[in-house]
Amino acid sequence: DTGVSQNPRHKITKRGQNVTFRCDPISEHNRLYWYRQTLGQGPEFLTYFQNEAQLEKSRLLSDRFSAERPKGSFSTLEIQRTEQGDSAMYLCASSLAWEEDQPQHFGDGTRLSIL
Amino acid sequence: GDSVTQMEGPVTLSEEAFLTINCTYTATGYPSLFWYVQYPGEGLQLLLKATKADDKGSNKGFEATYRKETTSFHLEKGSVQVSDSAVYFCALLANAGGTSYGKLTFGQGTILTVHP
């Protein structure tokens, strides 16, 4: 079990630029989740996939955000035309849909800073 | 909608003191409940879980009991160590009719600092 891997760990960019993050889930996990965590707050759900299908999206996910999981393995989260308010830690998690309680296993996150 | 409320922090204790971090929730149906811990610079790690009323989750000396009547899932540890210093998050996973809705709803987190 190599755990959930996220890249990059840190991203600093200027306002208005596009950024893309990658998440590699635990290999046998068919569910993959994206959360956003701002300083001093708990993570907030953004979206999740079962295999390659995106099953739910939060209202937090504006049209500048897009997530994909093209082959049901790794996922990417893209933010277009970044804004100051996008500065946060972006967390990825994975789980097995049929595992009791579906405990979600988290990566170490990608910290995004908008200048 | 679903929500989780944790006690206000931060919490500062001396080593070997007793710890309680309160957590209450609002949800439809019968959610599963979790405690996650986040050490500095790291992602969240599952600490313990409970899936139904009166279940007790336990791990590394930490315990929490799922109390449906009070909609609570308080975290306790009898004797804390310096290494327990971290941020603790209570979370729920909504369930309805046996179908799980995949997203976790988190509380705001409680910072715990343990001094030698």
Chai-1 contact restraints between the chains, C-beta under 6 A:
chainA,res_idxA,chainB,res_idxB,connection_type,confidence,min_distance_angstrom,max_distance_angstrom,comment,restraint_id
A,Q41,B,Q108,contact,1.0,0.0,6.0,A-B,restraint_1
A,G42,B,F89,contact,1.0,0.0,6.0,A-B,restraint_2
A,G42,B,F106,contact,1.0,0.0,6.0,A-B,restraint_3
A,G42,B,G107,contact,1.0,0.0,6.0,A-B,restraint_4
A,G42,B,Q108,contact,1.0,0.0,6.0,A-B,restraint_5
A,G42,B,G109,contact,1.0,0.0,6.0,A-B,restraint_6
A,P43,B,F106,contact,1.0,0.0,6.0,A-B,restraint_7
A,F45,B,K103,contact,1.0,0.0,6.0,A-B,restraint_8
A,Y48,B,G102,contact,1.0,0.0,6.0,A-B,restraint_9
A,D101,B,S32,contact,1.0,0.0,6.0,A-B,restraint_10
A,D101,B,K49,contact,1.0,0.0,6.0,A-B,restraint_11
A,D101,B,T51,contact,1.0,0.0,6.0,A-B,restraint_12
A,Q102,B,S100,contact,1.0,0.0,6.0,A-B,restraint_13
A,P103,B,L46,contact,1.0,0.0,6.0,A-B,restraint_14
A,F106,B,G43,contact,1.0,0.0,6.0,A-B,restraint_15
A,F106,B,L44,contact,1.0,0.0,6.0,A-B,restraint_16
A,G107,B,G43,contact,1.0,0.0,6.0,A-B,restraint_17
A,D108,B,E42,contact,1.0,0.0,6.0,A-B,restraint_18
A,D108,B,G43,contact,1.0,0.0,6.0,A-B,restraint_19
A,G109,B,G43,contact,1.0,0.0,6.0,A-B,restraint_20
